[in-house]
Each structure stands twice: as C-alpha cells, then as structure tokens.
Amino acid sequence: MVAHLLRLKLTLLRNSVRRSPWQLVGLGIGVLYALGLVGLAIAGLLVLRGQDAGLAQTVVVLGGAAALLGWAVIPVAAAAADMTLDPARFTTFAVSMPQLLTGLALGGLIGIPGTATTLVALGTVGTWSRSLPAAAGALVGAVLGVLSCIVLSKVVTTATAGLASSRRFKDASAVVFLIPLVLMGPIVTGIAEGIAGSGDFLTALARALSWTPAGAAWSLGGDLAMGSYGAAGLKFLIALATLAGLALCWKLLLQRALVTPPYTGTSKKRAGGLGFFGLFPPTPAGAVAARSLSYWLRDPRYSGSLVVVPLLPVLFLFQATQTGSYGLLLFLGPLTAFLLAWSISTDVSYDNTAFALHLAAGVRGVHDRLGRAVACLVFALPVVLGLNVLPFLFGADWQLLPGVLGLSLGVLFSGIGLSSVVSARYTVAVPLPGDSPFKKPPGNVAQTLAVQFGGMGVLLVLVIPEAALLVAQFVTGSALPGWINLVLGPVLGLALLAAGVRLGGKWLDARGPELLAQLAVNR
Amino acid sequence: MTFQLPHPPAPENQPPPPVPALSLRGLAKRFGGKIAVDGLSLDVPAGSFFGIVGPNGAGKTTTLSMATGLLRPDFGTAFVHGVDVWRQPLEAKTLMGILPDGVRLFDRLTGEQLVTYAGLLRGMDKDVVSARVAELLAALDLTPDAGTLVVDYSAGMTKKIALASALIHAPRLLVLDEPFESVDPVSAANIRDILDRYVASGGTVIVSSHVMDLVQRMCDHVAVVAAGRLLAAGTVDEVRAGASLEDRFVQLVGGRNHTEGLEWLRTF
C-alpha cells in the first residue's frame, strides 16, 4: 500500500508535466534552481569538514532548525501546501492509518522541496565524515531530521486545514507573506550584521537548540565527532521522541480531520454596500472602473502589488543608507510608475472567464479599456506623485524634480496606454482567480515571457523622449530640459494613453470571442 | 464523417415573419480534430419555452455559446429576433440575457454589486438598476446574502446570482445553460415560476438540460442534440410522440447498452 501511494505520487507528478511541454520547462527551471541552491549548501557543508568542529556544529544545528521552521511555516503562510495526496481523498478507500501515514510521509520526500532537503541533510554526513561513528550519527540524524521536517509540515497543514481553507485567511496570508519576501535584502543584511556582531550568541543558541526537538537530530554527528557519546545518546532519544510525538499528533489530527471536514462558514450580510459602484458615474466605463478598483483591494493577486508599493521606498531608503548615496532614490518614482502601469497588462488574464460577462453584456471595448485604466490611475497617480517628491525630502537636488516628475508621469500614462493594448490582445499565464499569487500558474510560459518582455521593450521605446530629456538635464546641468520634460511627459503620455485605450478597445470589439476562448484554455 | 458546407442566408432571404426569437443557420465548430457542432440549424419560435437536451458532450454549450456571441462559429450564423449576432453583436446582445455554463463570475463582488455591475455594463439607468436588483434578489431568495461576496456563495446561490445578472436588463430572449444545476428544489420552483410568467408575457426562454422530466414538465418546445447534430425538434408532444421524453430521447440518441456483463457485481 505504501508503494502504491508512492507510485501514485510519482504518476501525478509525471502527468502534471505531461499536460504541456511548458510545464516540463517550468519544472526544469525549478529543478535547476533548486540544484544550484542544494549544490551551494552541500559545498558549504563539505568545506565545514575541514573547519573547527564547534563551528561546524553551530552551522549544522542552526541550519537544521531553520529548515524545520521553514517546513512548518512556508506551506501555510504561502497558502501553497502540496495537496496532491490530500488525505481526504483516501477516506473512501480501506487504507489503514499506519500505511496511509507512512505513504504520505514518504510521498512528501518526492518533489523539489523534499528532495532538496534530503540531499542537503545527507550533505551533513560529509561534514562529519571525520570518524565512522560521527558519520553514522550524522546519517541517522539526517534521516530523523528530514522525516521530522516532513511530518511537522503535515501536522501544521492538517491542524490549520480549517483555517487555511477559509478564504479570508488565504487572501491575507498571501499578501502578508509578500512583505518579508520583498524586504529579503534588508532582512538578510540585518541578520548577517547580527551574526558578525554576536558569534558567541549563536554558538550558545545552537548549543541550547541541540537539546530541543528543533536541533537534537542535527547535532548527533557533531557530538559524536567531538566525543560526547553520552550527550549524543540522549539527543538521539530526544530526536526519536520528537519524530514519534509528531507522528502521533499527525495521526490524531488526521483521524479527526477525516471525519470532520473543515467547515467554512461565512457570516451573511444584507444589501446596502455598493462600495465603489456608488462613487463612480453609473456608466459602463464607470462600472468597469468601480469593479476593477474593488478587485485591487479584494483580490490578493492585485492587492499583493499594492502591498509592495509602500515597501519600495523602504527598500530604496535602506539601499541609500547602506551606500550613503541617494542617487538611486530618484528612480523610485519612475520605477513605481512603471510597475503600477504595467500591472494592468494582465487584467483580462486575471478576469479569466468572468470576462464573459463583458462580452455577453456587449460592453464596448473602449469603455472596458477606459474603466480599467481609470481604476489604476485613481491610486497610481497620487502614489507616483508622492514617491517622486520623497527623494527630494532626503536631500536630492530640487532642480531635478520637474524632469523626474515628467519622466514618471510619461511612464505612468504611456504604460497604462500600452497595457490597455496588450491585455486586449494577449493573455498570459497568471494564477487563477482564488489561487494564491505564489501558485505556479497553468498555461503557456513562453507566450507569457514573450508578451511581458516584448511589452516592456516597447514601453522603453515609448518613453525615450522623456528619458532623453532627463539625460540632457543631467549632462548639461541646465534646468530647461527638466521643465520641458514636465510638460512633454504628461502630454505625450496622455496622448499615448488615449491612443492605447482606443486601439485596445478596437481590438477588443473585433476579437472579444477569441480572447475569451484563449482565457477558457486555463480555467 | 460527412461535412456539409452550410450556406449562411443572404440578407434578402432572412427568416420570414413571424421572426423566430432565435434562428441558427448551419452553425459549425471544430476544436482541433473534434467536430463539436456539425452544421446545426434550428428555429426557436418567439414566446416559446424551449428545451435543448442532449447527452454529455453533445455540443449544447458550444451551440449556445455560438448563438449568444461568446464563441465565434467556424461556419454559419445566428439571428436573434432577426438581428445577426455576428454582424451586429451589440444590437443582438441587448436583446439577450445569457447564463453561460462553466464560466467564472466576478466573484469578489458582493451579490448585490455583481447584479448592479451587470446592469450598469449594459448602460442602464442607475435608479432602475438599483430597484431591479432589490426585486431580483428578493425573488431569488438572495436578499439575506446580498452583501456576501459571491466567492463565498454555495453552488446553487452562484447559479441564482448569475441568473439575476442575466435578467437585469429585461431581455426578450433568455438563454440559460444548465440553469437548475445544484439549485435546491424550492429555489428551482421559484425560478420556474419567474420563467413561466416571463414566457406568458411574451418572452422566450431557451434552457439546456439533461434532466428530461424537468424539460417535459417545463418546456413547450424541445430540441434533441447529439454529436453536434440536431436529431429532432418541435413541440414537446411532437418530439416525444406518445412516449415519455426520456424514453424517446434514449431511442433517438441510442447508446443504451443492455450488456450481460458485470455479473460479479451480484456475487458479493
């Protein structure tokens, strides 16, 4: 039965790849990326072999504890738990609990994260191949550690299944999870500085952790290498008890979960809140704008980008304090303008087949385009204006403001115009409605890349005049090109915006059914 | 498989009066190697309650998508009250209310917002929309959930809110693809009442379904479609020819297998 479950997992993996060759390419890229990281980690572990045993022990234990934490937190936080072998699907089959648990746990090893963790864990055997007992201890520790990781991850996902299946939690966690991801640079720098400043603390932390379930398994090899056999024996028992305890927890939780599926009740709300529909003019274009704006706030795939916007200045300011130069800060405005304008290039792809309503209602293409453009401008314009002024509050030369502002507005308006054309004609692979923004989207990766990079290339060409004027101002030091830019940017941008809305609208009128057919491929 | 090249009617020999609510002429659609709809022609009389029945994969949804302007046919065309759906799509769409099957909704709007949106998209007046939204939600038992996001609705409620979106502009022709799927019996009865009154006052309803009893009780006309072709069409009594619609359907479509296999199923 265990073998059956493993074969099932492999078959599912293979069939998911067979759906299209591009899935295979996507998997290939994922594998290469993981292999790179794994290779680095293993190389590091092998280098540690020649280092001081105490240092190696600290690194291995802390790394192992971090892996355990990752396995516990990431599947829930990213709302991307691997549910290919969802235990609930086995309820109608007569599979005994121990067989099911063993099968699911070993099945967790199949796949990129499981394989990567296993390989790196086995790398610790290399670190401790200083003596036979140490290597053997490391091997036992690696097996116990990896299994604990997987079982812990199962415990957490099972325990939070009720929570995780509630839409509100999924929406919120997907957006919140972005914050540490965006701030990765500053966080890593901060931690690295902390480590450099407090080596002793980390050694102490690792020593303490090695006596806890989090680090016991990972410290076996080190303890044996350093000759503390008694400690190693105790820690082996701790690690074994950890795995047994986790497995027991999982079993109990699963037994309960299988007979009481998560109930996702929602409170009923009566009518009354028309939201943005009350604020926009009651025309087709106004309705589209109101709908789009509601989505910017309610759909995590959109609101994810809204969360990133306030984090960008943080990132830029951090970079500026690190390097002591505020020059890059000037590009905050144009960059934000670009990101926000380009974000609606996937608008129709995000709609998915809900776009059928526009088609069925006979919305004119130009109204559809205009509504979406206005919804984006409503918040993008103030945000871009604000972020343009920000660098000058930190001491940039005020003389540059008109030129940079001209560029930003040019990028924003031209970008929205271009997005209006692109999303009327091309669909790209995006996460489906209701999915986590991190979920690998189904569909044609090659077309997505071509559309995205092609579009960005066109946008670069469209804003050449504004960019050239800004460069002229830098080179000549004269204020005049800047002031010209402040006029030219918005004028040229608005002209392109109008042209984009018109052209996009025309294409939409002509090819609406074909666009819907493209969308229906991924649903 | 033979394939007749259908001739789209020239404007001068358009369907003679009385103009049918929907007339399909030689509709055909191929997906890759599979011919989903194979030259299908059909007239739906104005003021009829018209059922389209067929086995799974018969091309019902494809036909209705092509008839309503959602899917461009490879050949043929469709007229709604004499308006060519593919030449004058905007005019044709104002005459139609559509409940497509298997498409998503803008489900992060509340039920009330979604129906309002459908109304405003059609350029309707704001006050008319808000009055009709309130009435529709009440008629479909959705008032207690009007402020809930559609994504949190049950399957039946989702069907009902999609139906409300299709009704908001008082179309002359309603095209409903599987309207009763996962709708509870009480709501289904309410919906049938609404549709009956709508037909009684001159509207035309087309429903697709594979629940024969429902079609026999509810519809006055029926068309049987299988493998992308029209097998029979007419009033329900004409088509069923004395038998029950279900028996007649099975007889027309075929595919019942009176096999002697599965003996082991009786051995326990």
Interface residues (C-beta under 8 A of the other chain):
Chain A: R167 T264 T266 S267 K268 K269 R270 A271 G272 G273 L274 G275 F277 P282 T283 P284 G286 A287 V288 A290 R291 S294 Y295 R298 D299 D351 N352 T353 A354 A356 L357 H358 L359 A360 A361 G362 V363 R364 P433 G434 P513 E514 L516 A517 A520 R523
Chain B: T68 G69 L70 L71 R72 P89 L90 A92 K93 T94 M96 I98 P100 G102 V103 R104 L105 F106 D107 R108 L109 T110 E112 Q113 T116 Y117 A118 L120 L121 R122 G123 D125 K126 V129 V133 A134 L137 T143 P144 D145 A146 G147 T148 L149 V151 D152 S165 A166
